[in-house]
Amino acid sequence: MPSKLIEFCLPRPGPEMLAKLHQAVPETLLDFFRRWRFRQTVRWAATHCRFYRDAFRRRGIDPAQVRTPTDLGDFYTTPEDLATDPASFLSGEPAIVFESSGTSGRNKQVYYSWRELEQMGRMMAAGLYTMGVNRGDRVANAFDFSMWIPGLLTHNALMAAGVFSMAFGKVDPTEVYRRLRSYRFNVVMGEPTWLIRLTELAEQHGAVPLKMLIGGAEEMPRDAFAWMARVWPGVAVRMCYGSVELGGTLGYQPCAANDGYHVDDLDFYPEIVEPDAEGYGELVYTTLTRRLMPLIRYRSRDVSRWLPGRCACGLAGRRMSRLRGRRDEMVVASGGNLYPLMFENILGRVAGLTHDWQVVFRLEALREIMEIHVECPPREMSPLYQEIAAQASEQYPDLMKNLALGIFQMRLQVHAPGTLRRGRKLQRLLDLRHSATVDGT
């Protein structure tokens, strides 16, 4: 089928029609479009992007012969590739850039055109429509607008959806709480840890009627769904899955089943690779509608699996589970991406500490706790805590901003020298917030 005819079959409808179209397309036809878009993406990237042109040539890959991801064999794009030479992925002049933290502490640069940014907003607006956000709703957008993508992407989506909104950014939850009544907001969007703090305020001072709380950028503690529903009577608590690299939202929760996400199979080609006996593997995806900086078989490092059968809500399409963890050492916690190098930089400037340390993330009820374990000879706890906090404030102000907002609590545990390391390797970041763990994290 000629390309122009296929694109004619995929017009650019509004978000509501786009959502309905996606739900109505038979799986066989959806699979056809997904595979066709995958082939077009591979051929475009091989022609216009230096990274893929060179990588395919080295591996002897003929783009014209690629039909499905498996035809690329063991070729993957890694976060390290993106961090090392982002310009090699570009096919033209970008209009905007966002950054995404990597496990090495070196931020990845991800570029987009204005057309792609508008298109991503329409895609997310369609997903929000599927979740129940419609014209007439009034939305408070508390996603971060700094160097990351969620704030601006969500703003574009709300504009495309035609709903009334306010672009708060990641402010103190008190600022949003005290405006809920005056602006009659009925939907609030933000990171789960931020939403938990907002709900604590409502529990203390009284809740207003809300239709929906929507979280993203990190996982929501399982117990939080029911607790939030009790505090905000009648509220629906939903989650989205996206990232700076995705440039959109891959997964949505349009129903009360919070065990996973409904997947956007029209704009992305997701795979679960190297699965274990339970089916859990690394989520790898290809962007199907981006041309400025396409990502082909990008290793997200997030671990998930495909959920069997059709969802009880009746919607067709594939579903992936909640994230089980990550296959690298980065921990998404305390409202941000945290990595070992960050704590090495903080603790390395504090006199008297040994080289052994560990940061443990846990939950007390629904409050996130970050425990910093260090080794040093006996000394007063309070001055040591203040010295560590001062270094963190100087080097990573966003982290301490989240602490000041009450999004998490930071605690210090001091150990005698030589007692933290029980084996050859000391796991620097230990995430105990969720029951499941992943080998290699």
Summary of the structure (lengths in Angstrom):
residues: 441
radius of gyration: 22.4
end to end distance: 44.8
largest distance: 74.5
contacts: 1417
relative contact order: 0.11
helix: 36%
strand: 24%
